[in-house]
Amino acid sequence: MSAEQLRSSTPSDRPRLRAGVVGYGLAGRVFHAPLLAADDAWELAAVVTRDADRAEQARAAHSGVEVVPSARDLDGLGLDLVVVATPNATHADVAADALRAGSAVVVDKPVATTASSARQLVELAESLGRPLTVYQNRRWDGDFLTASRLVSIGVLGDVHTFESRFTPWKTANRAGWKSEATSEQGGGVLFDLGPHLVDQALQLFGPVVDVHAEIARRRPSGAADDDVFLSLRHAGGVRSRLWMSHVDAQPGPRLRVLGTAGAYVVDGLDPQEAQLASGTSPRDPGYGRVPDGRHGLVGVGADARPEPTDPGRYPLFYEQLARALHGDGPLPVDPRDAVAALEVIEAAREAARAS
């Protein structure tokens, strides 16, 4: 269906948009396929994987899906969208091929391994008139939605410091390409978790004008960094301190947002990744909800009170994307936001080398 036909159709008569997911590792299997399959606006039409076990998993989880061994095999399937969930080093090339083939494209983070490559991809999409967006799903974490709400309504006063951590304890590299990829190939915790943390900081507090970084590889089996600290000074004066690590046996709070009138502090991770990995449907009433007793605190010292965590809402990404492809609003993530995050990551690597 052409873009003009999509825009002219009404919600009741619009056909489902056909999507193909390239790659069926963690990203494709957990973060993309279940959300597409649970949304009535989408048809999960195809999955690309060469791995026989993953192919069987895809067929078992998604009845009727066509599983093919190569992204080239997607040609002729009439797809409206290609989702790129391949190893990081291949993101830009696979996405560029899909754009040239005529599809809208979602790229899992990082959109590319360099800011220059990311800019070139954005410019290609613009020159072709094809929609391109980046899966920055952590914008829809419940704790981040709550922090954003509290900042926007001024409960914390003037915010001066933002602290954010993703520090899962992993004594060994996971199997697959991540065990061998160097930082130049998109490996390491800075490329894995940094795009999320940096994107959240940029969304809350705007452009960064100064970067300090400490980047280390502490596990002997690793090929790239596994322990990173970034300190970012935003143009508006706020300081963001970001930790990402696989060697933190006793991690600090997930978020701390400090202001002149109080703070918001929350422990523990948003539940959506674990729910999707366990097979919980995004349509489940408990999806994205943090149980009582695990909410964050707002206030000062002993007077801080529990603040109910807003429900996490990863499904909004594909809901908004469907509307955008029908001409009813913007893309869920401006791809130039992902370029800006990569520029910060590159500045961090340069700062670490210079220190």
C-alpha positions, 0 to 999 in steps of 0.5 A: 500500500502506498503512503498516500493510501495509508494516509487516506484510510480511516482507522477502521478500514486500515490494513495491518502493517506488515513487519519483518524482524531481521535477527532473532536474538535477545533484541528480536525475540524479546523486545520487537517480535512480542510487541508487534505481535500484540498490536492489532495495527501490525502483522509480524509477517517475517523473521530473519535468522540462520540459526535453526533453533531460533527459527523454531522458536520464532515459528512456535511463538508466532503462528504463521510467521515466515522464517527466512535465512537472509534479509535479501529474502524479505524482498517480495514479501510486501513489508511495510517495515523492517526491524533491524535487530542484528549485531551492532556492527551490521545495523547501518548496512542492513538498515540502508539496504532495507531503506533502498528496498522501499521499507520503513525501518526501525533500528535497534540501538545503537543505530550505528557504531559511529556518529558519522555512519548514523548521520549518513543513514539519516541522510539516506532515509531523508533523501529516499523519503523513507521513515527511519526511527531508532528503538530507544525503548527505555524512554518508556521505562516506568521509572523514567516516565515517573522521573520525567513527570516529577521534573516537568511539574516542578516537584523537585524544584530546580534539578541540578543532578541526575544519576542513572545506573544500568549495572547488571552483574555478569561474571562472564560475557554472554555467548554470541557476537557480544563475547568477541566484539571489540568497541570498534565493532560495537561491542562493550557496555558503553555501546550496549547500555550507554545509548539508553542512559545517554538518551534519557539524560538528553531527553530530560536535560538537553544538549551536553557541553562537557564530557568526563569518562572513565572506561575500563575492561575488568573481566579478563575474558572480555574484548571490550569495556565492561565498566564505564562512568560518564559525567555530562554537563548539560548546556542548562547546567544540570550534571548527569552522572551515568554508570554502566557496568557488568562488575558491580556486585552491589549496585546503587539506586537505579535513578536519583534526581536531585533538586532544590526542593527534594529528590526522587530515588528509585531502586530496581529495574523496570519490569518490562524486559523480564516480563517479555522474556518470560512470555508475559503479553503486553496485553496482560493487565499487570504488564509494565506495573511495579508491585507495591513496596518497590516504588521510589521515594520523593522528598527530603531525608526521612520525610520522603514519601513513596511515589507510585511508579508510572506503568512502563509502556514499551508498546507505545513505540509501535503504536506511535510508529503505526500512526506515523506510517499512516500519516497521523503524527511523528515518529516515536524517536527522531533518528537525529536523537540517536546521532546526538547520543552517539556524539556523546559516546564518541566524546566520552571515548576521546575524553577517556583516552586523553585522561 
